[in-house]
Structures are given as C-alpha cells and as structure tokens.
Amino acid sequence: MLPLDIPVLTAAFVAGLLGGLHCAVMCGGIATGFPAMAPGRALGVAWQANLGRVTGYTVAGALAGGLGGGILRLARSDTLALGVRVAAGLALVLLALRLLGRGGRLDLLARPGQQLWQWLRPLHRHLLPADRAWRRLALGALWGWMPCGLSLSLLSVAWLQANALGGALVMAVFGLATLPVMLPLTWSGARMGRWLQRPGLRVALAGFILAAGLLTIATPWLMQVPALHGVLSALGCQPLQSR
C-alpha cells in the first residue's frame, strides 16, 4: 500500500484553509447561484455542489498523479525520480510564496487552466437547467476544474506525487479543507475566512507549507541519516527506491 506523505497532505490541507476566502471571492457568484436552482432545498444543493467540486478536484489529482507516475515508469530513472521529488517540494515552496504574495504574480498556471476551461465550457451549457441532483453534482465537478491559480498550484503538486492515489489524496484534502468557508458562504463562513486571513496566522500557516516543501526537497538526503530515518518514515517519507 502506498504510504501517506504526511507533510505534503498537511500542506495541502493548510493551503485549502488559507485559500478558502480566496475561493469565496473568486467563486462566490457561482456558489450563491446554486441554491436558486432548487428553492427550498438550499442546504442540500450546497452540499451537492461542493461534493461535486471536491470530486472534480480528486479526479483531476488522480489523472495528474497517474500521468506523472506513468512518465516515471517509462523512464525508469533514479535521477528523474529524484528530480520529481525535488520539483514537488519546489511546487510547495512556490505555493507558500503565492499565499503570502498579492496581485497574482505567481499564478504561473493560470493561462493553461483558462485554455482547458474553454474546452470544458460546452459541457456546462449541456448541464443546464440543473434541476436534478446528478446535474448539480456534475456542475460542481466542472466548477472544480475552473481555472484557478491556487487549485492549479496544488494540481502540480498532485502530478509530482507520480501516482494516481497520491495525486487524488492531495486534491481531495485540499478540497475538503475549503469546505468550512465555501459550504456556508454565510455568516459563519465569512467569519472563519476573516479569521484565517489574519496576517500573523496567514504567515504562520504559509510558513508551515514552506517548511513542508523544504522537507520534501531534502528528504532523499535526510533519509541517509540513521537518526532521522524513524521520524521521516513515520511522516510517510520514503527512500526513492521504495516509492
């Protein structure tokens, strides 16, 4: 069974918490539009839409991770495997800097994401009107595939996990962590979003993601230190040849 990479998954969860207010700002119009599709069942509709969104993240993560793993299996190169591990850590470092920055200067994946959305847009029209639960779930899944620098940054981390299960877990954890803000989008959601955006807490949580990225980069070398082997193994960090 694939070991859980605890630092990466925890960083994905923290990114989801920090990114919840960003999601509310960017996708608030979409989120608040779902209840209008079934008046009187707003809570159920909200759950369906967000379940679809998290499912969309998870499927994207599985596809990306599977693609990354396929490349590694074809190459069968220890050097490439090391490069992928280091790149995953660098992706987390970039994500931490993005969460600390302003103005979207580090949204390097936004343009490819916008191109993908142009291909998916016709599916959106075919699912309207969303008068059935399955249509709302499907629309939620498409919502998860909308171009967003934050989710695409996590998707790059999922791809660099180099296996479908690891990629799916990264995106599922990220999506679930956005629910405290995205599911209500009401008083409690806005309160939690503002609390998570406090400067000191934001810096601390982004610093945790940065530390997780640096640990991910350094793990192949740290695992050679016998005194650290037990701790790193407990965190799900494995020597490259065993992954």
HUNOR-V54941 format. One record per residue. RES is the residue in one small letter. PSI is psi as a letter, one per 40 degrees, with the letter a starting at -180 (NA if undefined). Layout:
RES:PSI / RES:PSI
This chain:
m:i / l:h / p:i / l:h / d:g / i:d / p:d / v:d / l:d / t:d / a:d / a:d / f:d / v:d / a:d / g:d / l:d / l:d / g:e / g:d / l:d / h:d / c:d / a:d / v:d / m:d / c:e / g:d / g:d / i:d / a:d / t:e / g:d / f:d / p:d / a:e / m:e / a:g / p:h / g:e / r:f / a:d / l:d / g:d / v:d / a:d / w:d / q:d / a:d / n:d / l:d / g:d / r:d / v:d / t:d / g:d / y:d / t:d / v:d / a:d / g:d / a:d / l:d / a:d / g:d / g:d / l:d / g:d / g:d / g:d / i:d / l:d / r:d / l:d / a:d / r:f / s:h / d:d / t:d / l:d / a:d / l:d / g:d / v:d / r:d / v:d / a:d / a:d / g:d / l:d / a:d / l:d / v:d / l:d / l:d / a:d / l:d / r:d / l:d / l:d / g:a / r:i / g:e / g:f / r:d / l:e / d:g / l:d / l:e / a:d / r:d / p:d / g:d / q:d / q:d / l:d / w:d / q:d / w:d / l:e / r:d / p:d / l:d / h:d / r:d / h:e / l:e / l:i / p:i / a:g / d:e / r:i / a:d / w:d / r:d / r:d / l:d / a:d / l:d / g:d / a:d / l:d / w:d / g:e / w:e / m:i / p:h / c:h / g:d / l:d / s:d / l:d / s:d / l:d / l:d / s:d / v:d / a:d / w:d / l:e / q:d / a:f / n:i / a:d / l:d / g:d / g:d / a:d / l:d / v:d / m:d / a:d / v:d / f:d / g:d / l:d / a:e / t:e / l:d / p:d / v:d / m:d / l:d / p:d / l:f / t:a / w:d / s:d / g:d / a:d / r:d / m:d / g:d / r:d / w:d / l:e / q:e / r:h / p:d / g:d / l:d / r:d / v:d / a:d / l:d / a:d / g:d / f:d / i:d / l:d / a:d / a:d / g:d / l:d / l:d / t:d / i:d / a:e / t:d / p:d / w:d / l:d / m:e / q:e / v:h / p:d / a:d / l:e / h:d / g:d / v:d / l:d / s:d / a:d / l:e / g:e / c:h / q:i / p:i / l:d / q:e / s:e / r:NA
